[in-house]
């Protein structure tokens, strides 16, 4: 673990990330000592810094610190947290606050191989995601809605939960973005009002367009989402993971274009 570039494992109680969730984070795949999709992660981090009014961090410094931490890592997960730093009591941020950089390294998740071949079961969560255009798209530290949603089930056969907004529109998974394939067109929920604009979501849309697969970002009801020929989820560690079942509705794993899956794997993880 590195905190502001130094080996450490503690932060002051006065840190505003701890006190108010005043910060941002990125979860980054690591292969062969390199952080994958680094530029895309930094672009989203910069968007968050601007939106939250943080001083922009030196991204070359962040990369140097990341490489120091992961240099001997064959495969792992790098988590980068950026808080506003320390401050006194009260919501108003101090003018002289100095952002705090926290980098931690974690083992690669032990995802079952069957998830990526046979697909996963998806459930609908009762917890709703609040709409807020101010925070929409950002990967900020306020994740209580996802915490509550993920605590709704203990069934190990269910890999992920689908979250709706207050208008019952499909938004995302508790830790993933969602895609629906219908008649050859790839759709993903509009995240203008809420949700995290995932780095892997962005990559899938870019590669699909390059491969000639029609894509659309739009508002999706749950009923519309369940009429798709195929569903899959994405995040920066999983890549593409197919969905085989949602509320007793079965979906075709084979309908997901293999060329898209292979392109994503190569671009995101350096393998086919």
N, C-alpha and C positions, 0 to 999 in steps of 0.2 A: 504494500500500500504506500502511495505517495500523497502527501498533503503539501500543497504549494511547493512541490518539487523535492521534498525531503521525506525520508522514510519515517512514518509515524502512524499511530492508530487511534488518535484522539483529536477531537475538535473542542473548542470552548463552548460552554453552555449558551453563550451569548450569540452563537452563530444563527443567522436569520433563516438558514435552510432548516435548521432544527426547530426554531421557534415558530416559524410561519409557513414553512414550505416554500420559502422565497428563493427559488433556484430552478435549475434545469439539469437534465441528465441525458446521456447517450449510452446505449448498450451496443457494443461493437464486437463483431466476430474477429478472432485472431487466428491466423494460420501461418505457420512457419515464421513466427516472429514479426508478422506484419498485421497492422489493423486494417481490416477490409472495409471498403467503401468509405474511406476516411474523409474524402472531400465532401461527399454527400452529408455525412454526419456533421461536419464542420459548418456546412451551409445552413443546416437546420439549427445548429447551436447559435450561429450568428443571428439568424432570424429571431430566436428567443431572446438573445441579449438585447437586440434593438427594441423588441416589443416590451420587455421588462425594464428597460432603461439601465442596463448594465454597461459599464465600460467594456469595450470590445477587447477580448483576450488575444494575445499573440498566439496564433494557431501553430506557428512553427515551434514555439516553446512547448505547447501542448503535445505536439507530435514527438518532440525530443523526449519529453517525460514519459509518454506512452511507450516509446521504443525502449527506453531504459527499463521499464517495468516488465515488458513482454519479450525481451530479446531472446530468451531461451524457451519460449512457449511454442510447442508444436501446434497445439490446438487449445483454445481457451476463449474466455469471454472477458473483455475489458469493459469496466463500467466507469464512466467519467461523469462526475458530479461537479456542478458549478453553482455555488451559493453566492448570495450578495455579500457574504462575510459577516463579521460581528457588528452588533449594534445594541443600543439600549432598548428598554421596554417601549412598546408602542408600534403601530403599523408603519408610521412614516419612516422611510429609509433615511439613514444619516447621509449627509452630503459627502462625507469623507470615507464611506464604506469601501473596503477593498475586497473584491470577490475572492473567494477561496476555491482552489482547485483540489479535487479529491479523485484520485485514480486507484481503482482496486481491480485485482485480477482474480478470476474465478474459473473453476473447472468447466469443461464443455458439458452441457446437460446430457443425461443419458436417455435420449428420446428412443422409444422402441422403433425398430426398423419397420414394423408393420404400419406405423402411422403414415409412412411415406409410400407404401405399396398398396395397402388395403384401405387407407383413409382413417379418419378419426370420427368419433361421435361428438356432436356439438349440441349444447343445450341453450335455451333462452333464459337469461338472467332476469330476476325481478327488479334488481337495482337499476335505476335509470341514470343516464349521463345527462347532467345539466347543460343547457345550451349557453354558451358564452363566446361571442365572436372575439372578444379580447384575448382569450386563451386558446381558441380553436387552432388545431394544428400543432401546437407546441408540445414538447415532451417536458412538462414542468414537474416539480416535485409534489404537487398536490394530487395524490393517486388514491384517495380514500374511497372513491366510487368503485374503482377496480378492486381494491382490497375487500370491500363489502360484497361485491359480486362474486369474487373468487371464493369467498367463504360460504357461499350458498350450497355447495355440493362437496361430497367426500368420495363419490363414486370414481374409482380409478379408471373405469371404462370410459368416462367422459373426459376428453382432453382439454376442452376449451368451452367458454361461455360466450354467447352472443349478447351484446348490449344494445339496447334501444335508447332513444332520447325521450324527452317528456311528451313528444307527439307520436310516440310509437314508431318512429322511423329507425331503420337499421343504421348503426354507427360503426361498430367495430367489435372485436373480441376483447376479453379482459387484458390480453397481452399481444394482440395481433390485429392486423387489418383483414378485411373480408373482400372476397371477389366472387362474382357469379358469372358463369358462362351460359349463355342462352342463344341458340341458333347461330353459333359462331362469334357472337359479340361478347366481349368481356366488360362487365360492369363492376363498379366499386362505389360505395356510398360517398356522397358529397359531404365533405368535412368542413364546410364553411362555418357552421354554427358550433360544432364540438367535435371531439375526437383528436387522435394523434395522427399527423401526416407522416406515416412510416417511411423510412429510407428504403426498405424493401418494397413497399407499395409503389414508390416512385420508380424504382428500377424495373419492376414488373410492367408498369405502364409504358415506360420508355422502350423496353425490349419488345413488348407486344406490338407496338407501333412499327418498330423496325422490321418485325417479322410479317407485317401485313395483317395482323389480327386487329379487328376493329375494337376500339375501347371507348367507353363512355363513363363519365362520373356524374352520378345523378342521385336524387332522393329515392330511396327504396323502402317500401313497406315490407313487413315481415312476410306477408302473403306473397308478394311479388318475388321476394328473395327465395322463397321455398319452391317457386315454379321453375327455377333454373335447371339446366341439364346437368351442370356440375358446379360445385362450390369448392373454394379452397381458402386457406388462411395464409398470411405471410407475417414474418417478422425478421429482424436482422440476423437471428441465429438459426431459425428453422429454414429460412428460404421459403419455398412453396410446400405447403402440406395439404393434401386433399381432404375433403370432408366426405364421408360415406353416409352419414345419417344426421338428420336434424328433425327432432320431434316426430320420429317414426317415418319420416319421408326419406327414402333412399336416393342416393345420387351416384352418377357414373364417374368413377375415378378415371376410367380409360378415356373419357371425353376431354380431359385436360391436355392440351397440345404438348407432346413430349419435347418438341423443339423449343418451346418456351421454358419448360422446366430445366432442360439442359443448358440453355443460354443463361438462365438465372444462376444456376449452380456454378458455371464457369466464371461469370462476372463477379459473383458475390463471394465465392469461396476458392476460386482458382482451380476447380476440378470439374470433371464431367462424370 
